[in-house]
């Protein structure tokens, strides 16, 4: 009887193990099937036709396997969409994420046509800000059979969302692009809500300097930085459009309560650069030690890190509110 019981017990263990193996095999097969279906669904989205940043319709026949990016903002968006393996070439100005240092460089303001062609990309992500000056080069790429998508030159957050959606659609990552956009919008709304706590009498006047003396350029109306200041409930002391050049007297007269600089990545001691200027000791921001340098790329590069830029700007202007 004892031998029989032992035999039955061993038999049950064997059956259980076999069942487990069968279950694992089924699960593995199911996962492989799901991966195949996902890949097929991605491929099914192609060909796609997109109106690019120049208003031209661009048709992408199949999901790109090799992508070259001509500008850092495009690269950051592409990496954010998980396209790091597809990216085979970037510009010399690309510095984020760190992995871009390992990618082939295709030039700076003027791209290396031969280098790009040698990388055999399926898709080149160009940019409307330089499309006109590089029109001949982009046409040569098209003539070799490479698809070129000119991403729009975004000047607002809504236009950045368009850039992300465009790159997501072109690369077969539309769903990830939608998630990225939703996350950015959520973060901006959180900052806006927090900024509403600031009373009108506590609202700060801000001067944002993008280039140091002797030629001081500032962020004016209808710029990203101006929109960021609106988001954090601050007043921009620069009422001119775009990026005006201002003299010291004009800035002293405006007497900002906070001065933000964005040129610390190439200006030694950017805060001291401001506070040591003749006559600037009369400005409230200087008297109250409210001169702060922020990360330039985060407040000027039209990619997913812009939300980090808004937060950094908010902490610089309202440190007590945005701790």
C-alpha positions as CSV (number, residue, x, y, z in Angstrom):
1,X,0.0,0.0,0.0
2,X,2.8,2.4,0.9
3,X,4.5,1.6,-2.4
4,X,1.3,2.2,-4.3
5,X,0.7,5.6,-2.6
6,X,4.3,6.6,-3.4
7,X,3.8,5.7,-7.0
8,X,0.5,7.7,-7.2
9,X,2.1,10.7,-5.6
10,X,5.0,10.6,-8.1
11,X,2.6,10.2,-10.9
12,X,0.6,13.3,-9.8
13,X,3.8,15.3,-9.6
14,X,4.8,14.3,-13.1
15,X,1.3,15.2,-14.4
16,X,1.5,18.6,-12.6
17,X,4.9,19.3,-14.1
18,X,3.8,18.4,-17.6
19,X,0.7,20.6,-17.2
20,X,3.0,23.4,-16.0
21,X,5.3,23.0,-19.0
22,X,2.2,23.0,-21.3
23,X,1.0,26.2,-19.6
24,X,4.4,27.9,-20.0
25,X,4.5,26.8,-23.6
26,X,1.0,28.1,-24.3
27,X,1.9,31.4,-22.5
28,X,5.1,31.7,-24.6
29,X,3.2,31.0,-27.8
30,X,0.6,33.6,-26.8
31,X,3.3,36.2,-26.2
32,X,4.9,35.5,-29.5
33,X,1.5,35.7,-31.3
34,X,0.8,39.0,-29.6
35,X,4.2,40.4,-30.7
36,X,3.6,39.3,-34.2
37,X,0.1,40.9,-34.2
38,X,1.5,44.1,-32.8
39,X,4.2,44.2,-35.5
40,X,1.6,43.5,-38.2
41,X,-0.7,46.2,-36.8
42,X,2.2,48.7,-37.0
43,X,3.0,47.7,-40.6
44,X,-0.7,48.0,-41.4
45,X,-0.6,51.7,-40.7
46,X,1.6,52.2,-43.8
47,X,1.7,53.8,-46.2
48,X,0.8,57.0,-44.5
49,X,0.6,60.5,-46.0
50,X,1.5,63.5,-43.8
51,X,1.3,67.2,-44.5
52,X,4.8,68.4,-43.5
53,X,6.0,71.7,-42.1
54,X,6.2,73.3,-45.5
55,X,2.7,72.3,-46.4
56,X,3.8,69.5,-48.7
57,X,2.2,66.0,-48.6
58,X,4.8,63.3,-47.8
59,X,4.0,59.6,-48.3
60,X,5.9,57.1,-46.2
61,X,5.5,53.7,-47.8
62,X,6.6,51.5,-44.9
63,X,7.7,51.7,-41.3
64,X,11.2,53.3,-41.2
65,X,14.0,51.1,-40.0
66,X,16.8,53.7,-40.3
67,X,16.2,57.4,-39.4
68,X,18.5,60.4,-39.7
69,X,17.7,63.5,-37.7
70,X,19.0,66.9,-38.8
71,X,18.1,68.9,-35.7
72,X,18.3,68.2,-31.9
73,X,14.5,68.8,-31.2
74,X,13.6,66.1,-33.7
75,X,16.1,63.7,-32.1
76,X,14.8,64.3,-28.6
77,X,11.2,63.6,-29.8
78,X,12.4,60.4,-31.6
79,X,14.2,59.1,-28.6
80,X,11.2,59.9,-26.4
81,X,9.1,57.7,-28.8
82,X,11.6,54.8,-28.3
83,X,13.3,55.1,-31.7
84,X,16.8,55.0,-30.4
85,X,17.7,51.8,-32.4
86,X,16.2,53.3,-35.6
87,X,18.2,56.5,-35.3
88,X,21.5,56.1,-37.3
89,X,22.6,59.7,-37.7
90,X,22.3,63.0,-35.8
91,X,23.6,66.5,-36.0
92,X,26.8,67.8,-34.3
93,X,24.6,69.9,-32.0
94,X,22.8,66.9,-30.5
95,X,23.5,66.4,-26.8
96,X,20.5,64.6,-25.3
97,X,20.1,61.9,-24.3
98,X,23.7,60.9,-23.7
99,X,23.4,58.0,-26.1
100,X,23.4,60.4,-29.1
101,X,27.1,60.8,-28.6
102,X,27.5,57.2,-30.0
103,X,25.5,58.0,-33.2
104,X,27.1,59.0,-36.6
105,X,27.3,62.7,-37.0
106,X,25.9,64.2,-40.3
107,X,27.1,67.8,-39.9
108,X,26.0,71.0,-38.2
109,X,24.2,74.0,-39.8
110,X,25.1,72.5,-43.2
111,X,24.6,68.7,-43.3
112,X,26.9,66.3,-45.0
113,X,25.0,64.9,-48.0
114,X,27.3,62.1,-48.7
115,X,27.4,61.0,-45.1
116,X,23.6,60.8,-44.9
117,X,23.3,58.8,-48.1
118,X,26.0,56.4,-46.9
119,X,23.9,55.6,-43.8
120,X,21.1,54.4,-46.1
121,X,18.2,55.9,-44.1
122,X,14.5,55.2,-44.9
123,X,13.6,58.5,-43.4
124,X,15.3,61.9,-42.9
125,X,13.7,64.2,-40.3
126,X,14.4,67.8,-41.5
127,X,13.1,71.0,-40.0
128,X,11.2,74.0,-41.4
129,X,13.5,76.4,-39.7
130,X,16.3,75.5,-42.1
131,X,14.3,73.9,-45.0
132,X,14.6,76.9,-47.2
133,X,18.3,77.3,-46.9
134,X,18.9,73.6,-47.4
135,X,16.3,73.1,-50.1
136,X,18.8,71.9,-52.7
137,X,20.4,69.4,-50.4
138,X,17.0,68.0,-49.3
139,X,16.0,67.6,-52.9
140,X,19.1,65.7,-53.6
141,X,18.2,63.3,-50.8
142,X,14.8,62.9,-52.3
143,X,16.3,62.2,-55.7
144,X,18.2,59.2,-54.3
145,X,14.9,57.7,-53.1
146,X,15.2,58.8,-49.4
147,X,11.9,60.0,-47.8
148,X,12.4,63.5,-46.3
149,X,9.9,64.8,-43.8
150,X,10.2,68.5,-42.9
151,X,8.9,68.9,-39.3
152,X,7.1,72.1,-38.5
153,X,9.0,75.0,-36.9
154,X,7.0,75.1,-33.6
155,X,6.6,78.4,-31.8
156,X,3.9,77.3,-29.3
157,X,3.2,74.3,-27.2
158,X,0.3,73.3,-29.5
159,X,2.7,73.3,-32.4
160,X,5.2,71.2,-30.4
161,X,2.4,68.7,-30.0
162,X,1.9,68.8,-33.7
163,X,5.7,68.0,-34.2
164,X,5.5,65.1,-31.9
165,X,2.4,63.7,-33.6
166,X,4.0,64.1,-37.0
167,X,7.1,62.2,-36.0
168,X,5.1,59.6,-34.2
169,X,2.9,59.0,-37.3
170,X,5.9,58.9,-39.7
171,X,7.7,56.3,-37.5
172,X,4.8,54.1,-36.7
173,X,4.7,55.3,-33.1
174,X,1.5,57.3,-33.1
175,X,0.1,55.8,-29.9
176,X,3.4,56.6,-28.0
177,X,3.2,60.1,-29.4
178,X,-0.3,60.5,-28.1
179,X,0.8,59.4,-24.7
180,X,3.8,61.8,-24.7
181,X,1.5,64.7,-25.7
182,X,-1.1,63.8,-23.0
183,X,1.7,63.6,-20.3
184,X,3.1,67.0,-21.3
185,X,-0.4,68.6,-21.3
186,X,-1.1,67.1,-17.8
187,X,2.2,68.4,-16.4
188,X,1.5,71.9,-17.9
189,X,-2.0,71.9,-16.3
190,X,-0.6,70.9,-12.9
191,X,1.8,73.9,-13.1
192,X,-1.0,76.2,-14.2
193,X,-3.1,75.1,-11.3
194,X,-0.3,75.7,-8.9
195,X,0.4,79.1,-10.4
196,X,-3.2,80.2,-9.7
197,X,-2.3,80.3,-6.0
198,X,-0.2,83.3,-6.7
199,X,-2.0,86.5,-5.7
200,X,-2.1,89.5,-8.1
201,X,0.0,91.6,-5.7
202,X,2.7,88.8,-5.6
203,X,2.9,88.4,-9.3
204,X,6.5,88.9,-10.5
205,X,7.8,90.9,-13.4
206,X,10.5,89.0,-15.3
207,X,13.2,89.8,-17.8
208,X,14.6,86.8,-19.7
209,X,18.0,87.3,-21.2
210,X,19.1,84.9,-24.0
211,X,22.3,86.6,-25.0
212,X,24.7,88.5,-22.6
213,X,26.2,92.0,-22.8
214,X,27.5,93.8,-24.8
215,X,24.6,92.7,-27.1
216,X,21.7,91.8,-24.9
217,X,18.9,89.9,-26.6
218,X,15.7,89.0,-24.7
219,X,12.6,86.9,-25.0
220,X,9.7,89.0,-26.1
221,X,6.1,88.3,-27.1
222,X,5.0,85.3,-29.1
223,X,8.0,83.2,-28.1
224,X,8.1,79.9,-26.1
225,X,9.5,81.7,-23.1
226,X,6.7,84.2,-23.1
227,X,4.2,81.4,-23.2
228,X,6.0,79.8,-20.3
229,X,5.8,83.0,-18.3
230,X,2.1,83.1,-18.9
231,X,1.8,79.5,-17.7
232,X,3.5,80.3,-14.4
233,X,1.5,83.5,-13.9
234,X,4.4,85.9,-14.4
235,X,4.7,89.2,-16.3
236,X,7.1,89.5,-19.2
237,X,8.8,92.9,-19.1
238,X,9.7,92.6,-22.7
239,X,6.7,93.7,-24.8
240,X,8.4,93.7,-28.1
241,X,7.8,90.8,-30.5
242,X,10.3,87.9,-30.9
243,X,13.8,88.3,-29.7
244,X,14.6,92.0,-29.5
245,X,18.0,93.5,-28.8
246,X,17.8,95.9,-25.9
247,X,20.1,98.5,-24.4
248,X,20.9,98.7,-20.7
249,X,19.0,101.9,-20.1
250,X,15.8,100.3,-21.4
251,X,16.2,97.3,-19.2
252,X,17.0,99.3,-16.1
253,X,14.0,101.5,-16.7
254,X,11.7,98.4,-16.8
255,X,13.1,97.3,-13.4
256,X,12.3,93.6,-13.5
257,X,11.8,91.8,-10.1
258,X,13.4,88.7,-11.5
259,X,16.1,88.2,-14.2
260,X,16.5,84.9,-15.9
261,X,19.5,84.1,-18.1
262,X,19.7,81.1,-20.5
263,X,23.3,81.5,-21.7
264,X,25.1,79.8,-18.8
265,X,26.2,76.9,-21.0
266,X,28.7,79.2,-22.7
267,X,28.9,82.3,-20.4
268,X,31.3,82.0,-17.4
269,X,29.4,83.0,-14.2
270,X,26.2,84.2,-16.0
271,X,24.7,85.6,-12.8
272,X,27.8,87.7,-12.0
273,X,27.8,88.7,-15.7
274,X,24.5,90.4,-15.0
275,X,24.9,91.8,-11.5
276,X,28.3,93.4,-12.3
277,X,27.0,95.6,-15.1
278,X,27.2,99.3,-14.6
279,X,23.9,100.7,-13.4
280,X,22.2,97.4,-13.0
281,X,22.5,97.5,-9.2
282,X,19.5,99.8,-9.3
283,X,17.3,96.9,-10.7
284,X,15.1,95.2,-8.1
285,X,16.1,91.7,-9.3
286,X,19.8,92.5,-8.7
287,X,19.2,94.3,-5.3
288,X,17.2,91.3,-4.1
289,X,19.5,88.6,-5.6
290,X,16.9,87.3,-7.9
291,X,19.1,86.6,-10.9
292,X,18.9,82.9,-12.0
293,X,20.4,81.0,-14.9
294,X,18.2,78.2,-16.2
295,X,18.9,75.3,-18.6
296,X,18.8,76.7,-22.1
297,X,17.8,73.6,-24.0
298,X,14.8,73.0,-21.6
299,X,13.3,76.4,-22.3
300,X,14.2,76.8,-26.0
301,X,14.4,73.3,-27.6
302,X,11.0,72.3,-29.0
303,X,10.8,68.8,-27.6
304,X,9.4,66.8,-24.7
305,X,11.7,68.4,-22.1
306,X,9.9,71.8,-22.4
307,X,7.7,70.8,-19.5
308,X,10.9,70.5,-17.4
309,X,11.8,73.9,-18.6
310,X,8.5,75.4,-17.4
311,X,9.0,73.8,-14.0
312,X,12.6,75.1,-13.8
313,X,11.4,78.6,-14.7
314,X,8.6,78.4,-12.2
315,X,11.0,77.5,-9.4
316,X,13.4,80.3,-10.4
317,X,10.6,83.0,-10.4
318,X,8.5,81.6,-7.5
319,X,10.7,79.5,-5.3
320,X,8.3,79.5,-2.4
321,X,5.4,78.3,-4.4
322,X,7.2,75.7,-6.6
323,X,9.4,74.1,-4.0
